[in-house]
Amino acid sequence: MGKGQRLYTKAKTLIPGGNMLLSKRPEMFLPDQWPAYYSRAKGCSVWDLDDAEYIDMSIMGVGAKCLGICASQS
């Protein structure tokens, strides 16, 4: 279990559903493994709190929209 999953487990004890996006909970995709929180985003890529990179292509890019899209190239 990564940092994000541990934080999400704690969040569910404090926030109903664990987050404000009740229709887009991490359990919808891969329970106990799908990242609940992201540290950054760039284009369609998002990184979780353990620095694993994912392509944010589900449910209209919720991760990229919440973090803001960084269009600049490094």
N, CA, C and O atoms as a Tripos MOL2 file, in Angstrom:
@<TRIPOS>MOLECULE
protein
  296   295    74     0     0
PROTEIN
NO_CHARGES

@<TRIPOS>ATOM
      1 N           0.8610   -1.1720    0.0000 N.3       1 MET1
      2 CA          0.0000    0.0000    0.0000 C.3       1 MET1
      3 C           0.9060    1.2330    0.0000 C.2       1 MET1
      4 O           1.7970    1.3610    0.8390 O.2       1 MET1
      5 N           0.6650    2.1320   -0.9490 N.am      2 GLY2
      6 CA          1.4810    3.3290   -1.0770 C.3       2 GLY2
      7 C           1.0060    4.4670   -0.1730 C.2       2 GLY2
      8 O           0.0280    4.3350    0.5630 O.2       2 GLY2
      9 N           1.7250    5.5830   -0.2500 N.am      3 LYS3
     10 CA          1.4060    6.7550    0.5740 C.3       3 LYS3
     11 C          -0.0210    7.2440    0.3240 C.2       3 LYS3
     12 O          -0.7590    7.5390    1.2650 O.2       3 LYS3
     13 N          -0.4020    7.3260   -0.9550 N.am      4 GLY4
     14 CA         -1.7350    7.8110   -1.2950 C.3       4 GLY4
     15 C          -2.8450    6.9290   -0.7500 C.2       4 GLY4
     16 O          -3.8550    7.4290   -0.2530 O.2       4 GLY4
     17 N          -2.6600    5.6080   -0.8420 N.am      5 GLN5
     18 CA         -3.6790    4.6970   -0.3320 C.3       5 GLN5
     19 C          -3.7980    4.7950    1.1860 C.2       5 GLN5
     20 O          -4.8970    4.7150    1.7340 O.2       5 GLN5
     21 N          -2.6620    4.9690    1.8610 N.am      6 ARG6
     22 CA         -2.7090    5.1240    3.3250 C.3       6 ARG6
     23 C          -3.4390    6.4200    3.7000 C.2       6 ARG6
     24 O          -4.2450    6.4360    4.6300 O.2       6 ARG6
     25 N          -3.1530    7.5020    2.9710 N.am      7 LEU7
     26 CA         -3.8420    8.7640    3.2500 C.3       7 LEU7
     27 C          -5.3370    8.6550    2.9470 C.2       7 LEU7
     28 O          -6.1680    9.2000    3.6730 O.2       7 LEU7
     29 N          -5.6660    7.9470    1.8680 N.am      8 TYR8
     30 CA         -7.0740    7.7910    1.5070 C.3       8 TYR8
     31 C          -7.8230    6.9760    2.5550 C.2       8 TYR8
     32 O          -8.9720    7.2850    2.8700 O.2       8 TYR8
     33 N          -7.1950    5.9500    3.0930 N.am      9 THR9
     34 CA         -7.7960    5.1540    4.1700 C.3       9 THR9
     35 C          -8.1060    6.0570    5.3640 C.2       9 THR9
     36 O          -9.1800    5.9530    5.9580 O.2       9 THR9
     37 N          -7.1810    6.9340    5.7160 N.am     10 LYS10
     38 CA         -7.3940    7.8890    6.8100 C.3      10 LYS10
     39 C          -8.4910    8.8970    6.4390 C.2      10 LYS10
     40 O          -9.3380    9.2250    7.2690 O.2      10 LYS10
     41 N          -8.4730    9.3820    5.2050 N.am     11 ALA11
     42 CA         -9.4720   10.3600    4.7660 C.3      11 ALA11
     43 C         -10.8850    9.8050    4.8750 C.2      11 ALA11
     44 O         -11.8130   10.5330    5.2280 O.2      11 ALA11
     45 N         -11.0550    8.5130    4.5730 N.am     12 LYS12
     46 CA        -12.3950    7.9170    4.6440 C.3      12 LYS12
     47 C         -12.9480    7.8940    6.0680 C.2      12 LYS12
     48 O         -14.1580    7.7610    6.2560 O.2      12 LYS12
     49 N         -12.0810    8.0200    7.0700 N.am     13 THR13
     50 CA        -12.5700    8.0810    8.4510 C.3      13 THR13
     51 C         -12.9780    9.5060    8.8250 C.2      13 THR13
     52 O         -13.6640    9.7150    9.8250 O.2      13 THR13
     53 N         -12.5540   10.4840    8.0220 N.am     14 LEU14
     54 CA        -12.8230   11.8930    8.3160 C.3      14 LEU14
     55 C         -13.8090   12.5520    7.3530 C.2      14 LEU14
     56 O         -14.5490   13.4570    7.7380 O.2      14 LEU14
     57 N         -13.8160   12.0940    6.0970 N.am     15 ILE15
     58 CA        -14.6290   12.6910    5.0350 C.3      15 ILE15
     59 C         -15.5500   11.6100    4.4770 C.2      15 ILE15
     60 O         -15.0640   10.5500    4.0820 O.2      15 ILE15
     61 N         -16.8480   11.8380    4.4320 N.am     16 PRO16
     62 CA        -17.7380   10.8330    3.8390 C.3      16 PRO16
     63 C         -17.3060   10.5080    2.4030 C.2      16 PRO16
     64 O         -17.2130   11.4090    1.5690 O.2      16 PRO16
     65 N         -17.0480    9.2630    2.1180 N.am     17 GLY17
     66 CA        -16.6040    8.8570    0.7910 C.3      17 GLY17
     67 C         -15.1210    9.0550    0.5450 C.2      17 GLY17
     68 O         -14.6080    8.5850   -0.4710 O.2      17 GLY17
     69 N         -14.4150    9.7310    1.4330 N.am     18 GLY18
     70 CA        -12.9770    9.9220    1.2840 C.3      18 GLY18
     71 C         -12.5500   11.1180    0.4690 C.2      18 GLY18
     72 O         -11.4040   11.5550    0.5640 O.2      18 GLY18
     73 N         -13.4620   11.6620   -0.3420 N.am     19 ASN19
     74 CA        -13.1500   12.8680   -1.1200 C.3      19 ASN19
     75 C         -14.4340   13.5500   -1.5410 C.2      19 ASN19
     76 O         -15.5250   13.0580   -1.2550 O.2      19 ASN19
     77 N         -14.3130   14.6680   -2.2100 N.am     20 MET20
     78 CA        -15.4920   15.4270   -2.6290 C.3      20 MET20
     79 C         -16.0450   14.9290   -3.9610 C.2      20 MET20
     80 O         -17.1370   15.3370   -4.3560 O.2      20 MET20
     81 N         -15.3230   14.0580   -4.6620 N.am     21 LEU21
     82 CA        -15.7740   13.5160   -5.9410 C.3      21 LEU21
     83 C         -16.4320   12.1570   -5.7010 C.2      21 LEU21
     84 O         -15.8810   11.1230   -6.0780 O.2      21 LEU21
     85 N         -17.5870   12.1600   -5.0880 N.am     22 LEU22
     86 CA        -18.2240   10.9040   -4.7000 C.3      22 LEU22
     87 C         -18.5060    9.9880   -5.8820 C.2      22 LEU22
     88 O         -18.5540    8.7700   -5.7150 O.2      22 LEU22
     89 N         -18.6950   10.5510   -7.0780 N.am     23 SER23
     90 CA        -18.9680    9.7030   -8.2430 C.3      23 SER23
     91 C         -17.6850    9.2210   -8.9130 C.2      23 SER23
     92 O         -17.7470    8.4670   -9.8840 O.2      23 SER23
     93 N         -16.5240    9.6430   -8.4140 N.am     24 LYS24
     94 CA        -15.2570    9.2690   -9.0340 C.3      24 LYS24
     95 C         -14.2590    8.7890   -7.9870 C.2      24 LYS24
     96 O         -13.1030    9.2140   -7.9830 O.2      24 LYS24
     97 N         -14.6980    7.9210   -7.1190 N.am     25 ARG25
     98 CA        -13.8270    7.3910   -6.0660 C.3      25 ARG25
     99 C         -12.8100    6.4090   -6.6460 C.2      25 ARG25
    100 O         -13.1030    5.7440   -7.6400 O.2      25 ARG25
    101 N         -11.6100    6.3040   -6.0400 N.am     26 PRO26
    102 CA        -10.6090    5.3590   -6.5280 C.3      26 PRO26
    103 C         -11.1060    3.9130   -6.5700 C.2      26 PRO26
    104 O         -10.6440    3.1300   -7.3990 O.2      26 PRO26
    105 N         -12.0360    3.5500   -5.6920 N.am     27 GLU27
    106 CA        -12.5560    2.1770   -5.6700 C.3      27 GLU27
    107 C         -13.2670    1.8010   -6.9630 C.2      27 GLU27
    108 O         -13.4450    0.6160   -7.2450 O.2      27 GLU27
    109 N         -13.6740    2.7860   -7.7470 N.am     28 MET28
    110 CA        -14.3580    2.5020   -9.0100 C.3      28 MET28
    111 C         -13.4270    1.8150  -10.0040 C.2      28 MET28
    112 O         -13.8840    1.0820  -10.8810 O.2      28 MET28
    113 N         -12.1410    2.0460   -9.8710 N.am     29 PHE29
    114 CA        -11.1890    1.5660  -10.8640 C.3      29 PHE29
    115 C         -10.4200    0.3350  -10.3940 C.2      29 PHE29
    116 O         -10.4810   -0.7100  -11.0410 O.2      29 PHE29
    117 N          -9.7050    0.4400   -9.2920 N.am     30 LEU30
    118 CA         -8.8930   -0.6580   -8.7990 C.3      30 LEU30
    119 C          -8.7850   -0.5070   -7.2800 C.2      30 LEU30
    120 O          -7.8530    0.1270   -6.7850 O.2      30 LEU30
    121 N          -9.7320   -1.0850   -6.5410 N.am     31 PRO31
    122 CA         -9.7720   -0.8940   -5.0800 C.3      31 PRO31
    123 C          -8.4260   -1.1680   -4.4080 C.2      31 PRO31
    124 O          -7.7430   -2.1450   -4.7170 O.2      31 PRO31
    125 N          -8.0720   -0.2970   -3.4990 N.am     32 ASP32
    126 CA         -6.8500   -0.3790   -2.6870 C.3      32 ASP32
    127 C          -5.5570   -0.2610   -3.4800 C.2      32 ASP32
    128 O          -4.4790   -0.4460   -2.9150 O.2      32 ASP32
    129 N          -5.6310    0.0410   -4.7670 N.am     33 GLN33
    130 CA         -4.4060    0.2080   -5.5510 C.3      33 GLN33
    131 C          -4.4270    1.4540   -6.4260 C.2      33 GLN33
    132 O          -3.3740    2.0400   -6.6770 O.2      33 GLN33
    133 N          -5.6010    1.8730   -6.8970 N.am     34 TRP34
    134 CA         -5.6780    3.0610   -7.7420 C.3      34 TRP34
    135 C          -5.2970    4.2800   -6.9130 C.2      34 TRP34
    136 O          -5.7860    4.4300   -5.7930 O.2      34 TRP34
    137 N          -4.4350    5.1570   -7.4320 N.am     35 PRO35
    138 CA         -4.0090    6.3110   -6.6330 C.3      35 PRO35
    139 C          -5.1660    7.2570   -6.3210 C.2      35 PRO35
    140 O          -5.9350    7.6350   -7.2050 O.2      35 PRO35
    141 N          -5.2730    7.6260   -5.0650 N.am     36 ALA36
    142 CA         -6.3180    8.5470   -4.6380 C.3      36 ALA36
    143 C          -5.8650    9.9960   -4.7330 C.2      36 ALA36
    144 O          -6.6840   10.9050   -4.8720 O.2      36 ALA36
    145 N          -4.5590   10.2040   -4.6570 N.am     37 TYR37
    146 CA         -3.9970   11.5570   -4.6640 C.3      37 TYR37
    147 C          -2.8290   11.6070   -5.6380 C.2      37 TYR37
    148 O          -2.1360   10.6140   -5.8560 O.2      37 TYR37
    149 N          -2.6270   12.7830   -6.2170 N.am     38 TYR38
    150 CA         -1.5390   12.9840   -7.1600 C.3      38 TYR38
    151 C          -0.6780   14.1400   -6.6870 C.2      38 TYR38
    152 O          -1.1700   15.0820   -6.0650 O.2      38 TYR38
    153 N           0.6090   14.0630   -6.9850 N.am     39 SER39
    154 CA          1.5260   15.1200   -6.5700 C.3      39 SER39
    155 C           1.7120   16.1730   -7.6500 C.2      39 SER39
    156 O           1.9950   17.3310   -7.3440 O.2      39 SER39
    157 N           1.5510   15.7760   -8.9350 N.am     40 ARG40
    158 CA          1.7150   16.7420  -10.0210 C.3      40 ARG40
    159 C           1.0970   16.1920  -11.2990 C.2      40 ARG40
    160 O           0.7580   15.0130  -11.4000 O.2      40 ARG40
    161 N           0.9630   17.0860  -12.2670 N.am     41 ALA41
    162 CA          0.4270   16.7100  -13.5730 C.3      41 ALA41
    163 C           1.1610   17.4810  -14.6470 C.2      41 ALA41
    164 O           1.6260   18.5980  -14.4190 O.2      41 ALA41
    165 N           1.2630   16.8780  -15.8190 N.am     42 LYS42
    166 CA          1.8280   17.5570  -16.9820 C.3      42 LYS42
    167 C           1.1660   16.9570  -18.2040 C.2      42 LYS42
    168 O           1.3280   15.7710  -18.4910 O.2      42 LYS42
    169 N           0.4230   17.7750  -18.9190 N.am     43 GLY43
    170 CA         -0.3320   17.2640  -20.0530 C.3      43 GLY43
    171 C          -1.3170   16.2120  -19.5750 C.2      43 GLY43
    172 O          -2.1360   16.4840  -18.6980 O.2      43 GLY43
    173 N          -1.2480   15.0190  -20.1400 N.am     44 CYS44
    174 CA         -2.1560   13.9480  -19.7250 C.3      44 CYS44
    175 C          -1.5120   13.0020  -18.7120 C.2      44 CYS44
    176 O          -2.1220   12.0040  -18.3300 O.2      44 CYS44
    177 N          -0.2920   13.3020  -18.2750 N.am     45 SER45
    178 CA          0.3800   12.4640  -17.2770 C.3      45 SER45
    179 C           0.1480   13.0100  -15.8810 C.2      45 SER45
    180 O           0.1360   14.2220  -15.6680 O.2      45 SER45
    181 N          -0.0360   12.1060  -14.9370 N.am     46 VAL46
    182 CA         -0.1410   12.4710  -13.5260 C.3      46 VAL46
    183 C           0.7840   11.5540  -12.7380 C.2      46 VAL46
    184 O           1.0320   10.4190  -13.1450 O.2      46 VAL46
    185 N           1.2970   12.0460  -11.6060 N.am     47 TRP47
    186 CA          2.1840   11.2740  -10.7520 C.3      47 TRP47
    187 C           1.5490   11.1550   -9.3840 C.2      47 TRP47
    188 O           1.0230   12.1290   -8.8460 O.2      47 TRP47
    189 N           1.6020    9.9430   -8.8160 N.am     48 ASP48
    190 CA          1.0440    9.7460   -7.4750 C.3      48 ASP48
    191 C           2.0760   10.1500   -6.4190 C.2      48 ASP48
    192 O           3.1710   10.6010   -6.7550 O.2      48 ASP48
    193 N           1.7260    9.9890   -5.1600 N.am     49 LEU49
    194 CA          2.5900   10.4090   -4.0680 C.3      49 LEU49
    195 C           3.8390    9.5520   -3.9410 C.2      49 LEU49
    196 O           4.7820    9.9330   -3.2470 O.2      49 LEU49
    197 N           3.8570    8.3910   -4.6070 N.am     50 ASP50
    198 CA          5.0390    7.5280   -4.6190 C.3      50 ASP50
    199 C           5.8610    7.7330   -5.8860 C.2      50 ASP50
    200 O           6.7800    6.9630   -6.1630 O.2      50 ASP50
    201 N           5.5340    8.7690   -6.6570 N.am     51 ASP51
    202 CA          6.2150    9.1650   -7.8860 C.3      51 ASP51
    203 C           6.0360    8.1800   -9.0400 C.2      51 ASP51
    204 O           6.8670    8.1410   -9.9470 O.2      51 ASP51
    205 N           4.9730    7.3900   -9.0220 N.am     52 ALA52
    206 CA          4.6350    6.5280  -10.1630 C.3      52 ALA52
    207 C           3.8350    7.3530  -11.1620 C.2      52 ALA52
    208 O           2.9360    8.0970  -10.7700 O.2      52 ALA52
    209 N           4.1500    7.2290  -12.4410 N.am     53 GLU53
    210 CA          3.4840    8.0080  -13.4860 C.3      53 GLU53
    211 C           2.3080    7.2270  -14.0740 C.2      53 GLU53
    212 O           2.3970    6.0190  -14.2900 O.2      53 GLU53
    213 N           1.2110    7.9330  -14.3280 N.am     54 TYR54
    214 CA          0.0110    7.3600  -14.9380 C.3      54 TYR54
    215 C          -0.4430    8.2670  -16.0670 C.2      54 TYR54
    216 O          -0.1730    9.4680  -16.0470 O.2      54 TYR54
    217 N          -1.1230    7.7080  -17.0440 N.am     55 ILE55
    218 CA         -1.7690    8.4930  -18.0890 C.3      55 ILE55
    219 C          -3.2010    8.7220  -17.6360 C.2      55 ILE55
    220 O          -3.9550    7.7710  -17.4330 O.2      55 ILE55
    221 N          -3.5710    9.9800  -17.4800 N.am     56 ASP56
    222 CA         -4.8930   10.3210  -16.9770 C.3      56 ASP56
    223 C          -5.8710   10.3790  -18.1500 C.2      56 ASP56
    224 O          -6.0490   11.4280  -18.7680 O.2      56 ASP56
    225 N          -6.5010    9.2430  -18.4500 N.am     57 MET57
    226 CA         -7.3780    9.1800  -19.6180 C.3      57 MET57
    227 C          -8.7730    8.6780  -19.2700 C.2      57 MET57
    228 O          -9.5400    8.3000  -20.1560 O.2      57 MET57
    229 N          -9.0990    8.6740  -17.9950 N.am     58 SER58
    230 CA        -10.4220    8.1810  -17.6100 C.3      58 SER58
    231 C         -11.2550    9.2950  -17.0010 C.2      58 SER58
    232 O         -10.7210   10.2310  -16.4060 O.2      58 SER58
    233 N         -12.5270    9.1900  -17.1500 N.am     59 ILE59
    234 CA        -13.5100   10.1140  -16.5820 C.3      59 ILE59
    235 C         -13.1080   11.5680  -16.8200 C.2      59 ILE59
    236 O         -13.0650   12.3680  -15.8850 O.2      59 ILE59
    237 N         -12.8200   11.8980  -18.0480 N.am     60 MET60
    238 CA        -12.5810   13.2710  -18.4840 C.3      60 MET60
    239 C         -11.4010   13.9330  -17.7930 C.2      60 MET60
    240 O         -11.4630   15.1310  -17.5150 O.2      60 MET60
    241 N         -10.3500   13.2170  -17.5090 N.am     61 GLY61
    242 CA         -9.1190   13.7960  -16.9900 C.3      61 GLY61
    243 C          -9.2540   14.4920  -15.6540 C.2      61 GLY61
    244 O          -8.7280   15.5900  -15.4750 O.2      61 GLY61
    245 N          -9.9450   13.8770  -14.7140 N.am     62 VAL62
    246 CA        -10.1640   14.5090  -13.4090 C.3      62 VAL62
    247 C          -8.8480   14.8810  -12.7350 C.2      62 VAL62
    248 O          -8.7490   15.9680  -12.1660 O.2      62 VAL62
    249 N          -7.8480   14.0280  -12.7760 N.am     63 GLY63
    250 CA         -6.5670   14.3270  -12.1220 C.3      63 GLY63
    251 C          -5.8980   15.5460  -12.7040 C.2      63 GLY63
    252 O          -5.4610   16.4290  -11.9660 O.2      63 GLY63
    253 N          -5.8100   15.6080  -14.0240 N.am     64 ALA64
    254 CA         -5.1570   16.7480  -14.6660 C.3      64 ALA64
    255 C          -5.9310   18.0350  -14.4270 C.2      64 ALA64
    256 O          -5.3290   19.0940  -14.2480 O.2      64 ALA64
    257 N          -7.2460   17.9600  -14.4220 N.am     65 LYS65
    258 CA         -8.0540   19.1650  -14.2110 C.3      65 LYS65
    259 C          -7.9360   19.6790  -12.7880 C.2      65 LYS65
    260 O          -7.8970   20.8880  -12.5590 O.2      65 LYS65
    261 N          -7.8790   18.7590  -11.8270 N.am     66 CYS66
    262 CA         -7.7670   19.1840  -10.4270 C.3      66 CYS66
    263 C          -6.4100   19.8120  -10.1400 C.2      66 CYS66
    264 O          -6.3160   20.7540   -9.3520 O.2      66 CYS66
    265 N          -5.3650   19.3020  -10.7700 N.am     67 LEU67
    266 CA         -4.0130   19.8030  -10.5190 C.3      67 LEU67
    267 C          -3.6490   20.9550  -11.4240 C.2      67 LEU67
    268 O          -2.7300   21.7090  -11.1030 O.2      67 LEU67
    269 N          -4.3180   21.1220  -12.5210 N.am     68 GLY68
    270 CA         -3.9420   22.1150  -13.5100 C.3      68 GLY68
    271 C          -3.0420   21.4560  -14.5360 C.2      68 GLY68
    272 O          -2.1920   20.6340  -14.1940 O.2      68 GLY68
    273 N          -3.2300   21.8150  -15.7850 N.am     69 ILE69
    274 CA         -2.4750   21.1880  -16.8520 C.3      69 ILE69
    275 C          -1.2400   22.0420  -17.1280 C.2      69 ILE69
    276 O          -1.3500   23.2500  -17.3390 O.2      69 ILE69
    277 N          -0.0870   21.4250  -17.1260 N.am     70 CYS70
    278 CA          1.1770   22.1040  -17.4140 C.3      70 CYS70
    279 C           1.5270   21.7890  -18.8680 C.2      70 CYS70
    280 O           1.8910   20.6570  -19.1860 O.2      70 CYS70
    281 N           1.4220   22.7630  -19.7330 N.am     71 ALA71
    282 CA          1.6550   22.5230  -21.1640 C.3      71 ALA71
    283 C           3.1150   22.7230  -21.5570 C.2      71 ALA71
    284 O           3.4930   22.3580  -22.6700 O.2      71 ALA71
    285 N           3.9300   23.2770  -20.7030 N.am     72 SER72
    286 CA          5.3160   23.5440  -21.0720 C.3      72 SER72
    287 C           6.1180   22.2480  -21.1480 C.2      72 SER72
    288 O           5.8390   21.2960  -20.4190 O.2      72 SER72
    289 N           7.0880   22.2150  -22.0100 N.am     73 GLN73
    290 CA          7.9610   21.0620  -22.1680 C.3      73 GLN73
    291 C           9.2270   21.2890  -21.3570 C.2      73 GLN73
    292 O           9.7470   22.4040  -21.3100 O.2      73 GLN73
    293 N           9.7240   20.2340  -20.7170 N.am     74 SER74
    294 CA         10.9840   20.3760  -19.9760 C.3      74 SER74
    295 C          12.1200   19.7400  -20.7250 C.2      74 SER74
    296 O          13.2580   19.7600  -20.2560 O.2      74 SER74
@<TRIPOS>BOND
     1     1     2 1
     2     2     3 1
     3     3     4 2
     4     3     5 am
     5     5     6 1
     6     6     7 1
     7     7     8 2
     8     7     9 am
     9     9    10 1
    10    10    11 1
    11    11    12 2
    12    11    13 am
    13    13    14 1
    14    14    15 1
    15    15    16 2
    16    15    17 am
    17    17    18 1
    18    18    19 1
    19    19    20 2
    20    19    21 am
    21    21    22 1
    22    22    23 1
    23    23    24 2
    24    23    25 am
    25    25    26 1
    26    26    27 1
    27    27    28 2
    28    27    29 am
    29    29    30 1
    30    30    31 1
    31    31    32 2
    32    31    33 am
    33    33    34 1
    34    34    35 1
    35    35    36 2
    36    35    37 am
    37    37    38 1
    38    38    39 1
    39    39    40 2
    40    39    41 am
    41    41    42 1
    42    42    43 1
    43    43    44 2
    44    43    45 am
    45    45    46 1
    46    46    47 1
    47    47    48 2
    48    47    49 am
    49    49    50 1
    50    50    51 1
    51    51    52 2
    52    51    53 am
    53    53    54 1
    54    54    55 1
    55    55    56 2
    56    55    57 am
    57    57    58 1
    58    58    59 1
    59    59    60 2
    60    59    61 am
    61    61    62 1
    62    62    63 1
    63    63    64 2
    64    63    65 am
    65    65    66 1
    66    66    67 1
    67    67    68 2
    68    67    69 am
    69    69    70 1
    70    70    71 1
    71    71    72 2
    72    71    73 am
    73    73    74 1
    74    74    75 1
    75    75    76 2
    76    75    77 am
    77    77    78 1
    78    78    79 1
    79    79    80 2
    80    79    81 am
    81    81    82 1
    82    82    83 1
    83    83    84 2
    84    83    85 am
    85    85    86 1
    86    86    87 1
    87    87    88 2
    88    87    89 am
    89    89    90 1
    90    90    91 1
    91    91    92 2
    92    91    93 am
    93    93    94 1
    94    94    95 1
    95    95    96 2
    96    95    97 am
    97    97    98 1
    98    98    99 1
    99    99   100 2
   100    99   101 am
   101   101   102 1
   102   102   103 1
   103   103   104 2
   104   103   105 am
   105   105   106 1
   106   106   107 1
   107   107   108 2
   108   107   109 am
   109   109   110 1
   110   110   111 1
   111   111   112 2
   112   111   113 am
   113   113   114 1
   114   114   115 1
   115   115   116 2
   116   115   117 am
   117   117   118 1
   118   118   119 1
   119   119   120 2
   120   119   121 am
   121   121   122 1
   122   122   123 1
   123   123   124 2
   124   123   125 am
   125   125   126 1
   126   126   127 1
   127   127   128 2
   128   127   129 am
   129   129   130 1
   130   130   131 1
   131   131   132 2
   132   131   133 am
   133   133   134 1
   134   134   135 1
   135   135   136 2
   136   135   137 am
   137   137   138 1
   138   138   139 1
   139   139   140 2
   140   139   141 am
   141   141   142 1
   142   142   143 1
   143   143   144 2
   144   143   145 am
   145   145   146 1
   146   146   147 1
   147   147   148 2
   148   147   149 am
   149   149   150 1
   150   150   151 1
   151   151   152 2
   152   151   153 am
   153   153   154 1
   154   154   155 1
   155   155   156 2
   156   155   157 am
   157   157   158 1
   158   158   159 1
   159   159   160 2
   160   159   161 am
   161   161   162 1
   162   162   163 1
   163   163   164 2
   164   163   165 am
   165   165   166 1
   166   166   167 1
   167   167   168 2
   168   167   169 am
   169   169   170 1
   170   170   171 1
   171   171   172 2
   172   171   173 am
   173   173   174 1
   174   174   175 1
   175   175   176 2
   176   175   177 am
   177   177   178 1
   178   178   179 1
   179   179   180 2
   180   179   181 am
   181   181   182 1
   182   182   183 1
   183   183   184 2
   184   183   185 am
   185   185   186 1
   186   186   187 1
   187   187   188 2
   188   187   189 am
   189   189   190 1
   190   190   191 1
   191   191   192 2
   192   191   193 am
   193   193   194 1
   194   194   195 1
   195   195   196 2
   196   195   197 am
   197   197   198 1
   198   198   199 1
   199   199   200 2
   200   199   201 am
   201   201   202 1
   202   202   203 1
   203   203   204 2
   204   203   205 am
   205   205   206 1
   206   206   207 1
   207   207   208 2
   208   207   209 am
   209   209   210 1
   210   210   211 1
   211   211   212 2
   212   211   213 am
   213   213   214 1
   214   214   215 1
   215   215   216 2
   216   215   217 am
   217   217   218 1
   218   218   219 1
   219   219   220 2
   220   219   221 am
   221   221   222 1
   222   222   223 1
   223   223   224 2
   224   223   225 am
   225   225   226 1
   226   226   227 1
   227   227   228 2
   228   227   229 am
   229   229   230 1
   230   230   231 1
   231   231   232 2
   232   231   233 am
   233   233   234 1
   234   234   235 1
   235   235   236 2
   236   235   237 am
   237   237   238 1
   238   238   239 1
   239   239   240 2
   240   239   241 am
   241   241   242 1
   242   242   243 1
   243   243   244 2
   244   243   245 am
   245   245   246 1
   246   246   247 1
   247   247   248 2
   248   247   249 am
   249   249   250 1
   250   250   251 1
   251   251   252 2
   252   251   253 am
   253   253   254 1
   254   254   255 1
   255   255   256 2
   256   255   257 am
   257   257   258 1
   258   258   259 1
   259   259   260 2
   260   259   261 am
   261   261   262 1
   262   262   263 1
   263   263   264 2
   264   263   265 am
   265   265   266 1
   266   266   267 1
   267   267   268 2
   268   267   269 am
   269   269   270 1
   270   270   271 1
   271   271   272 2
   272   271   273 am
   273   273   274 1
   274   274   275 1
   275   275   276 2
   276   275   277 am
   277   277   278 1
   278   278   279 1
   279   279   280 2
   280   279   281 am
   281   281   282 1
   282   282   283 1
   283   283   284 2
   284   283   285 am
   285   285   286 1
   286   286   287 1
   287   287   288 2
   288   287   289 am
   289   289   290 1
   290   290   291 1
   291   291   292 2
   292   291   293 am
   293   293   294 1
   294   294   295 1
   295   295   296 2
@<TRIPOS>SUBSTRUCTURE
     1 MET1         2 RESIDUE 1 A MET
     2 GLY2         6 RESIDUE 1 A GLY
     3 LYS3        10 RESIDUE 1 A LYS
     4 GLY4        14 RESIDUE 1 A GLY
     5 GLN5        18 RESIDUE 1 A GLN
     6 ARG6        22 RESIDUE 1 A ARG
     7 LEU7        26 RESIDUE 1 A LEU
     8 TYR8        30 RESIDUE 1 A TYR
     9 THR9        34 RESIDUE 1 A THR
    10 LYS10       38 RESIDUE 1 A LYS
    11 ALA11       42 RESIDUE 1 A ALA
    12 LYS12       46 RESIDUE 1 A LYS
    13 THR13       50 RESIDUE 1 A THR
    14 LEU14       54 RESIDUE 1 A LEU
    15 ILE15       58 RESIDUE 1 A ILE
    16 PRO16       62 RESIDUE 1 A PRO
    17 GLY17       66 RESIDUE 1 A GLY
    18 GLY18       70 RESIDUE 1 A GLY
    19 ASN19       74 RESIDUE 1 A ASN
    20 MET20       78 RESIDUE 1 A MET
    21 LEU21       82 RESIDUE 1 A LEU
    22 LEU22       86 RESIDUE 1 A LEU
    23 SER23       90 RESIDUE 1 A SER
    24 LYS24       94 RESIDUE 1 A LYS
    25 ARG25       98 RESIDUE 1 A ARG
    26 PRO26      102 RESIDUE 1 A PRO
    27 GLU27      106 RESIDUE 1 A GLU
    28 MET28      110 RESIDUE 1 A MET
    29 PHE29      114 RESIDUE 1 A PHE
    30 LEU30      118 RESIDUE 1 A LEU
    31 PRO31      122 RESIDUE 1 A PRO
    32 ASP32      126 RESIDUE 1 A ASP
    33 GLN33      130 RESIDUE 1 A GLN
    34 TRP34      134 RESIDUE 1 A TRP
    35 PRO35      138 RESIDUE 1 A PRO
    36 ALA36      142 RESIDUE 1 A ALA
    37 TYR37      146 RESIDUE 1 A TYR
    38 TYR38      150 RESIDUE 1 A TYR
    39 SER39      154 RESIDUE 1 A SER
    40 ARG40      158 RESIDUE 1 A ARG
    41 ALA41      162 RESIDUE 1 A ALA
    42 LYS42      166 RESIDUE 1 A LYS
    43 GLY43      170 RESIDUE 1 A GLY
    44 CYS44      174 RESIDUE 1 A CYS
    45 SER45      178 RESIDUE 1 A SER
    46 VAL46      182 RESIDUE 1 A VAL
    47 TRP47      186 RESIDUE 1 A TRP
    48 ASP48      190 RESIDUE 1 A ASP
    49 LEU49      194 RESIDUE 1 A LEU
    50 ASP50      198 RESIDUE 1 A ASP
    51 ASP51      202 RESIDUE 1 A ASP
    52 ALA52      206 RESIDUE 1 A ALA
    53 GLU53      210 RESIDUE 1 A GLU
    54 TYR54      214 RESIDUE 1 A TYR
    55 ILE55      218 RESIDUE 1 A ILE
    56 ASP56      222 RESIDUE 1 A ASP
    57 MET57      226 RESIDUE 1 A MET
    58 SER58      230 RESIDUE 1 A SER
    59 ILE59      234 RESIDUE 1 A ILE
    60 MET60      238 RESIDUE 1 A MET
    61 GLY61      242 RESIDUE 1 A GLY
    62 VAL62      246 RESIDUE 1 A VAL
    63 GLY63      250 RESIDUE 1 A GLY
    64 ALA64      254 RESIDUE 1 A ALA
    65 LYS65      258 RESIDUE 1 A LYS
    66 CYS66      262 RESIDUE 1 A CYS
    67 LEU67      266 RESIDUE 1 A LEU
    68 GLY68      270 RESIDUE 1 A GLY
    69 ILE69      274 RESIDUE 1 A ILE
    70 CYS70      278 RESIDUE 1 A CYS
    71 ALA71      282 RESIDUE 1 A ALA
    72 SER72      286 RESIDUE 1 A SER
    73 GLN73      290 RESIDUE 1 A GLN
    74 SER74      294 RESIDUE 1 A SER
